[in-house]
Amino acid sequence: MRWKMGRRSTNVEDRRGGSSMPTAAGGGLGILVITLVAAFFGIDPSLILDQANQFDNPPTTSAPDRRPAAENELADFVSVVLADTEDTWETLFRQGGQTYRKPKLVLFSGQTSSACGLGKAAMGPFYCPADQKVYIDLSFYKDLKERHQAPGDFAQAYVIAHEVGHHVQTLLGVSRKVYELRSRVSKVEGNQLSVRQELQADCFAGIWAHHANRTRQILEQGDIEEALNAASSIGDDRLQQQAGGRVTPESFTHGSSAQRVKWFKVGLQTGSLKDCDTFATRNL
């Protein structure tokens, strides 16, 4: 991916150099408030803090001057990708007569606070609609390469673009509608809605790649294959197989490997929001 000459975003919040964990004021009351906020915005329950004492034990993080050069370069890369998504979505929203509000991207180490509860590195990157921020521990990229066998800078860019896709869903009102629908259906039906939401975020990631390459020629040979491999490697069926369990489609929340690949390709090939309506199709 051609990225080093790209613009750097000013919307990166770097928390890697110290504690960003608040005291859990009010104990159970503080947790209740966080939970209610998350419920209002339709947050995945896995993002909710379950025990107040988790707030009181922040991880030890390295000082900025002790970070490896490779990690600093990766943070720089993330800033460029975020800036590129800003440029793409600002243009698309403006063409649709709307204004794009840029999300913040939070870099953290180990764990950090969010308006959706406690964010942990083990959860992987996530988007919190309650504060409109994307959260990522850069160690995830090591897991992506080694555990999931999905190396490459464009695989890394796909991850950021997918989370930004959730931000686009928040701005368009999709996330709120999904939450309202999930509150009225069974768990299995709620999972199906979650799958459609995640696949649309994959499609939105493809839209970014389509327009970024058309206007800024960011793609190099092999980049698309890297992104498709990443999408495939984190499909629900693949993850369940790797965990040694039975593949149970009714428990999927993000979509199968084939579905994730398909919808990224739809966005990449068409660059059109209307073609990413995963809620209107019967054939995911």
N, C-alpha and C positions, 0 to 999 in steps of 0.2 A: 504494500500500500504506500502510495506517495503521500507522506504526511508532514515531513520535517519543515517544509516551507509554508505550512498552513498557519492560519491565525490561531492564537491561543485564547481560550475563553477566560473571561474575568469572573465567571460564575462557579469557580471551583473553591470549595471550602476544605482546607487541609487540616484534618484533626490527628494526623499521624504522630505529631510531636509531643503529645501530652494527653492528659485525661480530659475527656469530654462528657463524663458521666455525672449527672446531677444527683444530689442527695434526694432520696425518695421521701420528700416532705409529706407528712401526714400518713405515712405508712400505707395501710390498705386503701385509704381515701385517695392517695395519689395514684395508685394502681387503677382504682375504679375510674378516675377521670380519664386516664390514658385509654382504658378499655372502651369507654363511652365515645371518645373521640374517634377511635378506630372503627367502632361499629357504625358511627354516622357516615364515615367515608367508605365503608365497605372493605376494610382491610382484611387480608388473609389472617386468620386467627394465629397462625404460627409466628406472626410478628409481634404478638402481644406479650408483654412482660408478665410472667406468672408468679414470680416471687420478688418481693421488695428488696431482699438483700442482694439481689443481682446488681442493683444499682450501686451498691456500696463497695464493690470490689473491682474497680477498673483495672484493665490489664496494664502491664508495664510496656511502654512503647519507646522506640529508639528516638533519640534526639535527631533533629534535621541533619546535623553535620556528621552523623554516624550512619546515615542511610547509604546503602550501596548505590553506586552510579547507575546500575541497571534499573533499580527501583525508581530513581529520580527521572530517568528517561521514560519509564513506563508512565509515571504521573504526567509528564509532559505530553506523551502520546494521548492519554485520556483527555487532557485539556484541549488538544487539537480536534479530536473526534467530537467532543461536546460542542466546540465552536462550529464545526461543520454541520452538525445537526441543527444548531441554532440558525445558521444561514439558510439551510434547506427549508425548515418548517416556517421560518419567518416569511419566506417567499411564497410558499404554498398557502399559508393563512391569508396573506395580503391579497393573493389572487382570488381567494374566496370571500373577500370583504371582511375578514376578521383580523384580530391582532393576536400574535403569538406571545405568550408570556414565557420567558425562558426559565427552565428549572435550575436549581442549584445542584451541583454534584459534590457529594461529601466523600472525601478519602479518609478512611479510618483504619486502625489496626486492632484486631481482636474483637472489640465490641464498642458500640457507641449508642447514644440515645437518639431517638427520633420521635416525632409526633405520633408514630404508630407503635411505639414501644421500644424494647431493646433490640438493636440490630447486632447480629453476631456474624463473624466471618464464615462460620459453618453453614449459615443460611444461603450464602452466595449473594450476589448483587440484588438489590431490591429497590422499588420505587415506593415512596410514601405519599399518597395524595393529600394527606392532612397537612403536610408542610411543603408539598410539591418539590421534593428533593429526591435525587437518585443517590443511593449509598453503595459504596464498593470498597472492600478490602482487596488491595492489589494482589494478595496471596492467592486469590481465586484464580488468577491467570495461570499460576503454577499448576493448580488442580485441573484446570481446563486442558492444559498441555499434557500433563503426566497421567492423571487419573482418567480423564475422559478422552485422551488421545486426539485432542483437537488443537494443534499448535497453529501459530501464525498470527500476524498482526491484524489481519482482517477478521479472523475469528474473534479476536479481542474487541475490535470495533463493533462487530455485530452485537455483542453483549450490551454495550453501551446504547446502541441504537434501539435495541429491544426495550430497555428500561425507559428510554426517552419516549418510545411508542406508548408506554403506559401513561406518560405525562400528557401526550396528545389526546389520549382517550379521556383523561380527566377534563381537559379544556373543552372537548367536544361533548361532554356530558355522558359519555358511554359508561364510565366507571360507576357513576351514580345510578344509572338505569339498571346495570347488572346487579348492584347491591340490592336495589328495591325488588327486583325479580327473585333473587336468591332467598330473600326473606319470606317468600310465599310458596316455595316449592320444596321438594324433598332433597335430601343430601345428594343423592345420585344426580338429580336434575340440576342442583346447584353446581356440582362438579362439571357437568356438561356446559353450563354457562361460563364457568371459569376457563374451560378449555377454549371456548370460542373467543373469550377475551384475550387469552394468551396468544392464540393463533393470529388474531388481528394485530397484536403488538409485533409479532414476527413479520407480518405483511407490511406494517408501517416501517420496520427496519429495512425491508426491501425497497420501499419507496425512497427512503433516505439514500440508499446506495445508488438507486437509479438516477436520481437528480444530482447527487454529488458528483457522480462520474460524468454525467452529461455536461455539467457546467464547469467542473474543476478537474476532471480527468484523474481521479484519485486511484483508480484500479490498475493493478499490475497483474501479470500472468499468474494464475493460481489463486488469486484472492477470492474469487467467487467459490471455488472449491473449498477453501478454508472456512468460509461462512456456512456453507451447506453442511460441511462435516461437523461444525460446532452445533448447528441446529439439530442435526441427527443424533449427536452424542448425548444431548440432554433431553431427548424425548422420554416420556414417562415409561414407555415399554422398555426402552434400553436401560433406564435407571433401575427399574424393578428387576430386570434380568441380572444386572450387575450385583444387586443386593442379594441375589440368590433366592428371591421369592417368586411367587407365581404372578404372571402378568394378568392384571385385573382391570380391564378397560373402564369399568364403572367407577373406579377410584382415580382415574386420570384427572389431573387438574391443569395440565399444560399442553397435552396433546401428544400423540405418538411421534416417533422420529420422522415417519413419512409425512405426517401432517405438517410438522414444523418446517420441513424442507419445502413442501408444496407451497405453503403460504408465504414464506420468504421469497420464493421464486415468483409468485404472483406479483408481489409488490415491486420486485426488481425488474420484471419484464414490462409491466404496465405503467408504473409510477403514478397510479391513480387511486385516490382514496375510495372512490365508489367501487372499485374492484376488490377492496379489502373488507367488504361487508360480510364477515364470517357469521353474522347472526341471521342472515337472510337465506343462506344456502343450506340445503339438506346434505350436500356432499362435502364433508370436511376432508 
